[in-house]
Amino acid sequence: MSLTPVQLAIHGSAGRMGQRLVALANEDPGLHVAAAVDAADPASARLEGRYGAVIDFTLPEGFRAAADFCEASGSPLVVGTTGLTDADQARIDGLAGAIPVLQATNFSLVVNVLNHLAAQAVTLLGDGYDLEILEAHHRYKADAPSGTALTLARVVADAAGRDFDSCVKLERHGDHVPRQASDITVQTLRIGDHAGEHTLFLAAPGERMELKHVSTSRDSYAAGALRAAAWLSDKPAGRYTMKDVLGL
Ligand SMILES: NC(=O)c1ccc[n+]([C@@H]2O[C@H](COP(=O)([O-])OP(=O)(O)OC[C@H]3O[C@@H](n4cnc5c(N)ncnc54)[C@H](OP(=O)(O)O)[C@@H]3O)[C@@H](O)[C@H]2O)c1
């Protein structure tokens, strides 16, 4: 770890996540918020120069602006924004040839450990278990299902040896829609001020296991994103995940 604080730009600094990122970074002597930037605040700083890392928690168009800036300036980029398109994901692949980029749909240490355990559980149980995911978030969340739920579904599909596109279903309704053995269904709730909850059900007749993560505040995500930014700041160009940061 460098003795000089890592110079950060927080993109989306006025948002729910951005405010916690700025607050927690200000408490960490190893970090310095060089720029707090937000489209909602005309008085906020602008992205300029080069940073130890830019952390983006905005909307897809905000991500694209941050990506343009990081590509031009050579600044490492931490991507927290969810709801990105396939073209955005391809853009991240392209950026990774020139700068260090780390994307996570969830920066919480516990969620990343849960993904790890989920893969192990699916592998150990083998076929014959119904795999379903339920997620809940606050009423203001724009995208559904959550990026975290989709990542968990992908982890589960990979561990079960199933094709994501054909097995992962985002709704179930109708007069005759019995569960197909290969289904991995993701259900979504939007309720109140919920900071986020994800449950993976692994069930067979007579028994059920639930792997569940409950967020009680956004600080778990913010702390993980700051840790990721500090880690990324001295890495070579490439595409990284929280697994790299946490050594999972
Ligand atoms: N990966 C994770 O661990 C994790 C955890 C939590 C949330 N998230 C994701 O992070 C994103 C932000 O969530 P949030 O709850 O903080 O949302 P939020 O409260 O709406 O905050 C987003 C902020 O970014 C600003 N913004 C939008 N477009 C921008 C642009 N082009 N340039 C600069 N600023 C821009 C918004 O301004 P306006 O109000 O003017 O639009 C708003 O102030 C979402 O995609 C969410 O799903 C990820």
The ligand as a Tripos MOL2 file, in Angstrom:
@<TRIPOS>MOLECULE
LIG
   48    52     1     0     0
SMALL
NO_CHARGES

@<TRIPOS>ATOM
      1 N1        -22.3310   -2.8380   -7.4820 N.am      1 LIG1
      2 C1        -22.8590   -2.6170   -6.2710 C.2       1 LIG1
      3 O1        -22.4150   -3.1300   -5.2200 O.2       1 LIG1
      4 C2        -24.0390   -1.6650   -6.1760 C.ar      1 LIG1
      5 C3        -24.6310   -1.3710   -4.9350 C.ar      1 LIG1
      6 C4        -25.6510   -0.4370   -4.9000 C.ar      1 LIG1
      7 C5        -26.0750    0.1900   -6.0660 C.ar      1 LIG1
      8 N2        -25.4960   -0.1520   -7.2480 N.ar      1 LIG1
      9 C6        -25.8570    0.5140   -8.5060 C.3       1 LIG1
     10 O2        -25.2720    1.8000   -8.5030 O.3       1 LIG1
     11 C7        -26.0660    2.6660   -9.3040 C.3       1 LIG1
     12 C8        -26.4180    3.9000   -8.4710 C.3       1 LIG1
     13 O3        -27.2750    3.5170   -7.3940 O.3       1 LIG1
     14 P1        -27.8160    4.5990   -6.3610 P.3       1 LIG1
     15 O4        -28.8130    3.8910   -5.5210 O.co2     1 LIG1
     16 O5        -26.6800    5.3340   -5.7180 O.co2     1 LIG1
     17 O6        -28.5660    5.5770   -7.3920 O.3       1 LIG1
     18 P2        -28.9430    7.1170   -7.2350 P.3       1 LIG1
     19 O7        -29.2400    7.4360   -5.8060 O.co2     1 LIG1
     20 O8        -29.9620    7.4170   -8.2780 O.co2     1 LIG1
     21 O9        -27.5730    7.8740   -7.5600 O.3       1 LIG1
     22 C9        -27.0230    7.9840   -8.8530 C.3       1 LIG1
     23 C10       -26.4410    9.3910   -8.9770 C.3       1 LIG1
     24 O10       -25.6940    9.4590  -10.2150 O.3       1 LIG1
     25 C11       -26.0970   10.6470  -10.8870 C.3       1 LIG1
     26 N3        -25.9300   10.5200  -12.3260 N.ar      1 LIG1
     27 C12       -26.7680    9.9560  -13.2350 C.ar      1 LIG1
     28 N4        -26.2540   10.0540  -14.4700 N.ar      1 LIG1
     29 C13       -25.0720   10.7120  -14.3600 C.ar      1 LIG1
     30 C14       -24.1030   11.1420  -15.2790 C.ar      1 LIG1
     31 N5        -24.2680   10.9410  -16.6170 N.pl3     1 LIG1
     32 N6        -22.9990   11.7770  -14.8280 N.ar      1 LIG1
     33 C15       -22.8520   12.0180  -13.5060 C.ar      1 LIG1
     34 N7        -23.7610   11.6520  -12.5640 N.ar      1 LIG1
     35 C16       -24.8690   10.9910  -12.9910 C.ar      1 LIG1
     36 C17       -27.5460   10.7920  -10.5240 C.3       1 LIG1
     37 O11       -27.9980   12.0970  -10.7850 O.3       1 LIG1
     38 P3        -29.5550   12.2910  -11.2290 P.3       1 LIG1
     39 O12       -30.3480   12.1390   -9.9800 O.co2     1 LIG1
     40 O13       -29.5740   13.6790  -11.8030 O.co2     1 LIG1
     41 O14       -29.8650   11.2290  -12.2580 O.co2     1 LIG1
     42 C18       -27.5470   10.4580   -9.0300 C.3       1 LIG1
     43 O15       -27.1760   11.5690   -8.2320 O.3       1 LIG1
     44 C19       -27.2850    1.8300   -9.7450 C.3       1 LIG1
     45 O16       -27.0130    1.2970  -11.0310 O.3       1 LIG1
     46 C20       -27.3380    0.7230   -8.7130 C.3       1 LIG1
     47 O17       -27.9700   -0.4480   -9.1920 O.3       1 LIG1
     48 C21       -24.4840   -1.0490   -7.3200 C.ar      1 LIG1
@<TRIPOS>BOND
     1     1     2 1
     2     2     3 2
     3     2     4 1
     4     4     5 ar
     5     4    48 ar
     6     5     6 ar
     7     6     7 ar
     8     7     8 ar
     9     8     9 1
    10     8    48 ar
    11     9    10 1
    12     9    46 1
    13    10    11 1
    14    11    12 1
    15    11    44 1
    16    12    13 1
    17    13    14 1
    18    14    15 2
    19    14    16 1
    20    14    17 1
    21    17    18 1
    22    18    19 2
    23    18    20 1
    24    18    21 1
    25    21    22 1
    26    22    23 1
    27    23    24 1
    28    23    42 1
    29    24    25 1
    30    25    26 1
    31    25    36 1
    32    26    27 ar
    33    26    35 ar
    34    27    28 ar
    35    28    29 ar
    36    29    30 ar
    37    29    35 ar
    38    30    31 1
    39    30    32 ar
    40    32    33 ar
    41    33    34 ar
    42    34    35 ar
    43    36    37 1
    44    36    42 1
    45    37    38 1
    46    38    39 2
    47    38    40 1
    48    38    41 1
    49    42    43 1
    50    44    45 1
    51    44    46 1
    52    46    47 1
@<TRIPOS>SUBSTRUCTURE
     1 LIG1         1 GROUP 0 **** ****
